[in-house]
Amino acid sequence: MEDEPVKKEIPQQLFNAKTNSPETINKSVGMELIGVATVIIVMLIVLIYAIVSVINLP
């Protein structure tokens, strides 16, 4: 009788460990940072291209 609640708690702890593990959080943050960095780099390239185009117009 005393073992039943323990058996129910262990899978919950394992589930929490898998979902809240630092590795998965770091992976999602890393992907997000890569996306933001890519957008910033593309914007900078477009900005430089626009400036060069304006300078070369006359």
PyMOL Python script that loads the backbone (N, CA, C, O; Angstrom):
from pymol import cmd

cmd.read_pdbstr("""\
ATOM      1  N   MET A   1       0.824  -1.204   0.000  1.00  0.00           N
ATOM      2  CA  MET A   1       0.000   0.000   0.000  1.00  0.00           C
ATOM      3  C   MET A   1       0.866   1.266   0.000  1.00  0.00           C
ATOM      4  O   MET A   1       0.533   2.244  -0.669  1.00  0.00           O
ATOM      5  N   GLU A   2       1.979   1.248   0.750  1.00  0.00           N
ATOM      6  CA  GLU A   2       2.799   2.444   0.870  1.00  0.00           C
ATOM      7  C   GLU A   2       3.593   2.734  -0.408  1.00  0.00           C
ATOM      8  O   GLU A   2       3.989   3.877  -0.635  1.00  0.00           O
ATOM      9  N   ASP A   3       3.831   1.721  -1.244  1.00  0.00           N
ATOM     10  CA  ASP A   3       4.636   1.912  -2.443  1.00  0.00           C
ATOM     11  C   ASP A   3       3.874   2.588  -3.578  1.00  0.00           C
ATOM     12  O   ASP A   3       4.498   3.143  -4.482  1.00  0.00           O
ATOM     13  N   GLU A   4       2.544   2.557  -3.555  1.00  0.00           N
ATOM     14  CA  GLU A   4       1.764   3.068  -4.688  1.00  0.00           C
ATOM     15  C   GLU A   4       1.981   4.567  -4.956  1.00  0.00           C
ATOM     16  O   GLU A   4       2.199   4.941  -6.109  1.00  0.00           O
ATOM     17  N   PRO A   5       1.931   5.434  -3.942  1.00  0.00           N
ATOM     18  CA  PRO A   5       2.149   6.859  -4.244  1.00  0.00           C
ATOM     19  C   PRO A   5       3.551   7.132  -4.783  1.00  0.00           C
ATOM     20  O   PRO A   5       3.731   8.017  -5.620  1.00  0.00           O
ATOM     21  N   VAL A   6       4.547   6.378  -4.307  1.00  0.00           N
ATOM     22  CA  VAL A   6       5.915   6.577  -4.784  1.00  0.00           C
ATOM     23  C   VAL A   6       6.005   6.237  -6.268  1.00  0.00           C
ATOM     24  O   VAL A   6       6.656   6.954  -7.028  1.00  0.00           O
ATOM     25  N   LYS A   7       5.367   5.167  -6.682  1.00  0.00           N
ATOM     26  CA  LYS A   7       5.386   4.769  -8.098  1.00  0.00           C
ATOM     27  C   LYS A   7       4.732   5.831  -8.977  1.00  0.00           C
ATOM     28  O   LYS A   7       5.146   6.019 -10.121  1.00  0.00           O
ATOM     29  N   LYS A   8       3.723   6.524  -8.467  1.00  0.00           N
ATOM     30  CA  LYS A   8       3.074   7.579  -9.244  1.00  0.00           C
ATOM     31  C   LYS A   8       3.958   8.823  -9.326  1.00  0.00           C
ATOM     32  O   LYS A   8       3.941   9.529 -10.334  1.00  0.00           O
ATOM     33  N   GLU A   9       4.737   9.098  -8.265  1.00  0.00           N
ATOM     34  CA  GLU A   9       5.549  10.316  -8.250  1.00  0.00           C
ATOM     35  C   GLU A   9       6.772  10.209  -9.157  1.00  0.00           C
ATOM     36  O   GLU A   9       7.167  11.202  -9.767  1.00  0.00           O
ATOM     37  N   ILE A  10       7.372   9.039  -9.257  1.00  0.00           N
ATOM     38  CA  ILE A  10       8.628   8.897 -10.009  1.00  0.00           C
ATOM     39  C   ILE A  10       8.444   9.255 -11.500  1.00  0.00           C
ATOM     40  O   ILE A  10       9.243  10.026 -12.032  1.00  0.00           O
ATOM     41  N   PRO A  11       7.418   8.722 -12.187  1.00  0.00           N
ATOM     42  CA  PRO A  11       7.272   9.121 -13.596  1.00  0.00           C
ATOM     43  C   PRO A  11       7.043  10.634 -13.746  1.00  0.00           C
ATOM     44  O   PRO A  11       7.522  11.227 -14.713  1.00  0.00           O
ATOM     45  N   GLN A  12       6.335  11.257 -12.828  1.00  0.00           N
ATOM     46  CA  GLN A  12       6.108  12.702 -12.893  1.00  0.00           C
ATOM     47  C   GLN A  12       7.432  13.454 -12.775  1.00  0.00           C
ATOM     48  O   GLN A  12       7.662  14.424 -13.497  1.00  0.00           O
ATOM     49  N   GLN A  13       8.309  13.006 -11.864  1.00  0.00           N
ATOM     50  CA  GLN A  13       9.617  13.636 -11.720  1.00  0.00           C
ATOM     51  C   GLN A  13      10.447  13.454 -12.989  1.00  0.00           C
ATOM     52  O   GLN A  13      11.124  14.381 -13.433  1.00  0.00           O
ATOM     53  N   LEU A  14      10.391  12.265 -13.564  1.00  0.00           N
ATOM     54  CA  LEU A  14      11.139  12.022 -14.802  1.00  0.00           C
ATOM     55  C   LEU A  14      10.603  12.900 -15.930  1.00  0.00           C
ATOM     56  O   LEU A  14      11.375  13.437 -16.724  1.00  0.00           O
ATOM     57  N   PHE A  15       9.275  13.045 -15.998  1.00  0.00           N
ATOM     58  CA  PHE A  15       8.664  13.886 -17.032  1.00  0.00           C
ATOM     59  C   PHE A  15       9.101  15.336 -16.855  1.00  0.00           C
ATOM     60  O   PHE A  15       9.460  16.009 -17.821  1.00  0.00           O
ATOM     61  N   ASN A  16       9.068  15.812 -15.606  1.00  0.00           N
ATOM     62  CA  ASN A  16       9.507  17.185 -15.337  1.00  0.00           C
ATOM     63  C   ASN A  16      10.978  17.366 -15.683  1.00  0.00           C
ATOM     64  O   ASN A  16      11.367  18.404 -16.219  1.00  0.00           O
ATOM     65  N   ALA A  17      11.792  16.371 -15.383  1.00  0.00           N
ATOM     66  CA  ALA A  17      13.222  16.460 -15.681  1.00  0.00           C
ATOM     67  C   ALA A  17      13.452  16.543 -17.187  1.00  0.00           C
ATOM     68  O   ALA A  17      14.330  17.275 -17.644  1.00  0.00           O
ATOM     69  N   LYS A  18      12.662  15.792 -17.960  1.00  0.00           N
ATOM     70  CA  LYS A  18      12.833  15.813 -19.423  1.00  0.00           C
ATOM     71  C   LYS A  18      12.359  17.139 -20.008  1.00  0.00           C
ATOM     72  O   LYS A  18      13.036  17.712 -20.861  1.00  0.00           O
ATOM     73  N   THR A  19      11.204  17.636 -19.562  1.00  0.00           N
ATOM     74  CA  THR A  19      10.629  18.829 -20.183  1.00  0.00           C
ATOM     75  C   THR A  19      11.333  20.099 -19.726  1.00  0.00           C
ATOM     76  O   THR A  19      11.447  21.051 -20.498  1.00  0.00           O
ATOM     77  N   ASN A  20      11.809  20.129 -18.478  1.00  0.00           N
ATOM     78  CA  ASN A  20      12.415  21.346 -17.934  1.00  0.00           C
ATOM     79  C   ASN A  20      13.937  21.264 -17.856  1.00  0.00           C
ATOM     80  O   ASN A  20      14.561  22.036 -17.128  1.00  0.00           O
ATOM     81  N   SER A  21      14.534  20.344 -18.591  1.00  0.00           N
ATOM     82  CA  SER A  21      15.981  20.188 -18.500  1.00  0.00           C
ATOM     83  C   SER A  21      16.679  21.387 -19.145  1.00  0.00           C
ATOM     84  O   SER A  21      16.175  21.932 -20.127  1.00  0.00           O
ATOM     85  N   PRO A  22      17.818  21.803 -18.614  1.00  0.00           N
ATOM     86  CA  PRO A  22      18.529  22.964 -19.179  1.00  0.00           C
ATOM     87  C   PRO A  22      18.929  22.759 -20.635  1.00  0.00           C
ATOM     88  O   PRO A  22      18.998  23.725 -21.394  1.00  0.00           O
ATOM     89  N   GLU A  23      19.197  21.505 -21.040  1.00  0.00           N
ATOM     90  CA  GLU A  23      19.642  21.255 -22.416  1.00  0.00           C
ATOM     91  C   GLU A  23      18.587  21.684 -23.427  1.00  0.00           C
ATOM     92  O   GLU A  23      18.907  22.354 -24.409  1.00  0.00           O
ATOM     93  N   THR A  24      17.315  21.298 -23.196  1.00  0.00           N
ATOM     94  CA  THR A  24      16.267  21.653 -24.147  1.00  0.00           C
ATOM     95  C   THR A  24      16.045  23.155 -24.149  1.00  0.00           C
ATOM     96  O   THR A  24      15.781  23.735 -25.202  1.00  0.00           O
ATOM     97  N   ILE A  25      16.147  23.808 -22.974  1.00  0.00           N
ATOM     98  CA  ILE A  25      15.976  25.264 -22.905  1.00  0.00           C
ATOM     99  C   ILE A  25      17.099  25.947 -23.684  1.00  0.00           C
ATOM    100  O   ILE A  25      16.847  26.890 -24.434  1.00  0.00           O
ATOM    101  N   ASN A  26      18.331  25.478 -23.510  1.00  0.00           N
ATOM    102  CA  ASN A  26      19.462  26.071 -24.220  1.00  0.00           C
ATOM    103  C   ASN A  26      19.329  25.894 -25.729  1.00  0.00           C
ATOM    104  O   ASN A  26      19.669  26.795 -26.495  1.00  0.00           O
ATOM    105  N   LYS A  27      18.829  24.722 -26.158  1.00  0.00           N
ATOM    106  CA  LYS A  27      18.658  24.498 -27.601  1.00  0.00           C
ATOM    107  C   LYS A  27      17.646  25.480 -28.182  1.00  0.00           C
ATOM    108  O   LYS A  27      17.889  26.050 -29.246  1.00  0.00           O
ATOM    109  N   SER A  28      16.509  25.693 -27.501  1.00  0.00           N
ATOM    110  CA  SER A  28      15.487  26.594 -28.027  1.00  0.00           C
ATOM    111  C   SER A  28      15.998  28.029 -28.029  1.00  0.00           C
ATOM    112  O   SER A  28      15.740  28.773 -28.975  1.00  0.00           O
ATOM    113  N   VAL A  29      16.718  28.429 -26.984  1.00  0.00           N
ATOM    114  CA  VAL A  29      17.280  29.783 -26.939  1.00  0.00           C
ATOM    115  C   VAL A  29      18.318  29.941 -28.047  1.00  0.00           C
ATOM    116  O   VAL A  29      18.369  30.984 -28.700  1.00  0.00           O
ATOM    117  N   GLY A  30      19.148  28.916 -28.265  1.00  0.00           N
ATOM    118  CA  GLY A  30      20.148  28.965 -29.319  1.00  0.00           C
ATOM    119  C   GLY A  30      19.520  29.142 -30.688  1.00  0.00           C
ATOM    120  O   GLY A  30      19.984  29.961 -31.481  1.00  0.00           O
ATOM    121  N   MET A  31      18.476  28.387 -30.974  1.00  0.00           N
ATOM    122  CA  MET A  31      17.784  28.509 -32.260  1.00  0.00           C
ATOM    123  C   MET A  31      17.196  29.900 -32.412  1.00  0.00           C
ATOM    124  O   MET A  31      17.263  30.493 -33.489  1.00  0.00           O
ATOM    125  N   GLU A  32      16.613  30.429 -31.328  1.00  0.00           N
ATOM    126  CA  GLU A  32      16.022  31.760 -31.377  1.00  0.00           C
ATOM    127  C   GLU A  32      17.091  32.813 -31.651  1.00  0.00           C
ATOM    128  O   GLU A  32      16.882  33.723 -32.453  1.00  0.00           O
ATOM    129  N   LEU A  33      18.242  32.686 -30.980  1.00  0.00           N
ATOM    130  CA  LEU A  33      19.333  33.645 -31.183  1.00  0.00           C
ATOM    131  C   LEU A  33      19.862  33.566 -32.607  1.00  0.00           C
ATOM    132  O   LEU A  33      20.180  34.593 -33.207  1.00  0.00           O
ATOM    133  N   ILE A  34      19.960  32.344 -33.162  1.00  0.00           N
ATOM    134  CA  ILE A  34      20.423  32.195 -34.552  1.00  0.00           C
ATOM    135  C   ILE A  34      19.453  32.900 -35.498  1.00  0.00           C
ATOM    136  O   ILE A  34      19.880  33.566 -36.441  1.00  0.00           O
ATOM    137  N   GLY A  35      18.163  32.759 -35.253  1.00  0.00           N
ATOM    138  CA  GLY A  35      17.146  33.418 -36.085  1.00  0.00           C
ATOM    139  C   GLY A  35      17.260  34.925 -36.006  1.00  0.00           C
ATOM    140  O   GLY A  35      17.234  35.609 -37.029  1.00  0.00           O
ATOM    141  N   VAL A  36      17.388  35.454 -34.778  1.00  0.00           N
ATOM    142  CA  VAL A  36      17.508  36.910 -34.596  1.00  0.00           C
ATOM    143  C   VAL A  36      18.777  37.418 -35.266  1.00  0.00           C
ATOM    144  O   VAL A  36      18.755  38.445 -35.944  1.00  0.00           O
ATOM    145  N   ALA A  37      19.894  36.695 -35.080  1.00  0.00           N
ATOM    146  CA  ALA A  37      21.160  37.109 -35.683  1.00  0.00           C
ATOM    147  C   ALA A  37      21.052  37.128 -37.206  1.00  0.00           C
ATOM    148  O   ALA A  37      21.559  38.045 -37.852  1.00  0.00           O
ATOM    149  N   THR A  38      20.395  36.118 -37.783  1.00  0.00           N
ATOM    150  CA  THR A  38      20.225  36.057 -39.240  1.00  0.00           C
ATOM    151  C   THR A  38      19.433  37.261 -39.735  1.00  0.00           C
ATOM    152  O   THR A  38      19.801  37.881 -40.733  1.00  0.00           O
ATOM    153  N   VAL A  39      18.345  37.593 -39.040  1.00  0.00           N
ATOM    154  CA  VAL A  39      17.518  38.744 -39.441  1.00  0.00           C
ATOM    155  C   VAL A  39      18.332  40.032 -39.368  1.00  0.00           C
ATOM    156  O   VAL A  39      18.253  40.866 -40.269  1.00  0.00           O
ATOM    157  N   ILE A  40      19.115  40.199 -38.299  1.00  0.00           N
ATOM    158  CA  ILE A  40      19.922  41.424 -38.139  1.00  0.00           C
ATOM    159  C   ILE A  40      20.969  41.523 -39.255  1.00  0.00           C
ATOM    160  O   ILE A  40      21.183  42.599 -39.814  1.00  0.00           O
ATOM    161  N   ILE A  41      21.617  40.401 -39.578  1.00  0.00           N
ATOM    162  CA  ILE A  41      22.643  40.404 -40.641  1.00  0.00           C
ATOM    163  C   ILE A  41      22.018  40.759 -41.982  1.00  0.00           C
ATOM    164  O   ILE A  41      22.582  41.555 -42.733  1.00  0.00           O
ATOM    165  N   VAL A  42      20.863  40.180 -42.294  1.00  0.00           N
ATOM    166  CA  VAL A  42      20.184  40.479 -43.565  1.00  0.00           C
ATOM    167  C   VAL A  42      19.802  41.959 -43.619  1.00  0.00           C
ATOM    168  O   VAL A  42      19.968  42.604 -44.654  1.00  0.00           O
ATOM    169  N   MET A  43      19.290  42.501 -42.501  1.00  0.00           N
ATOM    170  CA  MET A  43      18.925  43.920 -42.469  1.00  0.00           C
ATOM    171  C   MET A  43      20.142  44.805 -42.694  1.00  0.00           C
ATOM    172  O   MET A  43      20.060  45.805 -43.408  1.00  0.00           O
ATOM    173  N   LEU A  44      21.274  44.444 -42.086  1.00  0.00           N
ATOM    174  CA  LEU A  44      22.506  45.230 -42.277  1.00  0.00           C
ATOM    175  C   LEU A  44      22.952  45.193 -43.740  1.00  0.00           C
ATOM    176  O   LEU A  44      23.351  46.219 -44.291  1.00  0.00           O
ATOM    177  N   ILE A  45      22.887  44.013 -44.374  1.00  0.00           N
ATOM    178  CA  ILE A  45      23.283  43.900 -45.783  1.00  0.00           C
ATOM    179  C   ILE A  45      22.390  44.781 -46.656  1.00  0.00           C
ATOM    180  O   ILE A  45      22.880  45.478 -47.545  1.00  0.00           O
ATOM    181  N   VAL A  46      21.082  44.748 -46.402  1.00  0.00           N
ATOM    182  CA  VAL A  46      20.144  45.573 -47.179  1.00  0.00           C
ATOM    183  C   VAL A  46      20.434  47.057 -46.945  1.00  0.00           C
ATOM    184  O   VAL A  46      20.411  47.851 -47.885  1.00  0.00           O
ATOM    185  N   LEU A  47      20.706  47.427 -45.697  1.00  0.00           N
ATOM    186  CA  LEU A  47      21.002  48.829 -45.378  1.00  0.00           C
ATOM    187  C   LEU A  47      22.258  49.297 -46.095  1.00  0.00           C
ATOM    188  O   LEU A  47      22.274  50.386 -46.669  1.00  0.00           O
ATOM    189  N   ILE A  48      23.312  48.485 -46.071  1.00  0.00           N
ATOM    190  CA  ILE A  48      24.565  48.836 -46.756  1.00  0.00           C
ATOM    191  C   ILE A  48      24.322  48.954 -48.267  1.00  0.00           C
ATOM    192  O   ILE A  48      24.821  49.880 -48.908  1.00  0.00           O
ATOM    193  N   TYR A  49      23.555  48.013 -48.831  1.00  0.00           N
ATOM    194  CA  TYR A  49      23.246  48.055 -50.257  1.00  0.00           C
ATOM    195  C   TYR A  49      22.490  49.336 -50.618  1.00  0.00           C
ATOM    196  O   TYR A  49      22.762  49.954 -51.648  1.00  0.00           O
ATOM    197  N   ALA A  50      21.534  49.732 -49.760  1.00  0.00           N
ATOM    198  CA  ALA A  50      20.765  50.951 -50.013  1.00  0.00           C
ATOM    199  C   ALA A  50      21.666  52.177 -49.960  1.00  0.00           C
ATOM    200  O   ALA A  50      21.556  53.065 -50.806  1.00  0.00           O
ATOM    201  N   ILE A  51      22.559  52.233 -48.971  1.00  0.00           N
ATOM    202  CA  ILE A  51      23.468  53.383 -48.839  1.00  0.00           C
ATOM    203  C   ILE A  51      24.393  53.466 -50.062  1.00  0.00           C
ATOM    204  O   ILE A  51      24.586  54.546 -50.620  1.00  0.00           O
ATOM    205  N   VAL A  52      24.962  52.332 -50.477  1.00  0.00           N
ATOM    206  CA  VAL A  52      25.855  52.303 -51.650  1.00  0.00           C
ATOM    207  C   VAL A  52      25.092  52.724 -52.897  1.00  0.00           C
ATOM    208  O   VAL A  52      25.639  53.441 -53.735  1.00  0.00           O
ATOM    209  N   SER A  53      23.851  52.298 -53.036  1.00  0.00           N
ATOM    210  CA  SER A  53      23.057  52.658 -54.206  1.00  0.00           C
ATOM    211  C   SER A  53      22.807  54.152 -54.232  1.00  0.00           C
ATOM    212  O   SER A  53      22.904  54.766 -55.294  1.00  0.00           O
ATOM    213  N   VAL A  54      22.490  54.753 -53.101  1.00  0.00           N
ATOM    214  CA  VAL A  54      22.225  56.194 -53.034  1.00  0.00           C
ATOM    215  C   VAL A  54      23.501  56.974 -53.363  1.00  0.00           C
ATOM    216  O   VAL A  54      23.442  57.987 -54.060  1.00  0.00           O
ATOM    217  N   ILE A  55      24.644  56.513 -52.868  1.00  0.00           N
ATOM    218  CA  ILE A  55      25.910  57.209 -53.118  1.00  0.00           C
ATOM    219  C   ILE A  55      26.262  57.141 -54.626  1.00  0.00           C
ATOM    220  O   ILE A  55      26.796  58.102 -55.180  1.00  0.00           O
ATOM    221  N   ASN A  56      25.966  56.025 -55.268  1.00  0.00           N
ATOM    222  CA  ASN A  56      26.361  55.837 -56.671  1.00  0.00           C
ATOM    223  C   ASN A  56      25.339  56.403 -57.657  1.00  0.00           C
ATOM    224  O   ASN A  56      25.553  56.308 -58.865  1.00  0.00           O
ATOM    225  N   LEU A  57      24.226  56.992 -57.178  1.00  0.00           N
ATOM    226  CA  LEU A  57      23.209  57.500 -58.124  1.00  0.00           C
ATOM    227  C   LEU A  57      23.736  58.650 -58.981  1.00  0.00           C
ATOM    228  O   LEU A  57      23.589  58.582 -60.201  1.00  0.00           O
ATOM    229  N   PRO A  58      24.343  59.708 -58.419  1.00  0.00           N
ATOM    230  CA  PRO A  58      24.790  60.815 -59.283  1.00  0.00           C
ATOM    231  C   PRO A  58      26.107  60.517 -60.003  1.00  0.00           C
ATOM    232  O   PRO A  58      26.601  61.353 -60.759  1.00  0.00           O
TER     233      PRO A  58
END
""", "prot")
cmd.dss("prot")
cmd.show_as("cartoon", "prot")
cmd.util.cbc("prot")
cmd.orient("prot")
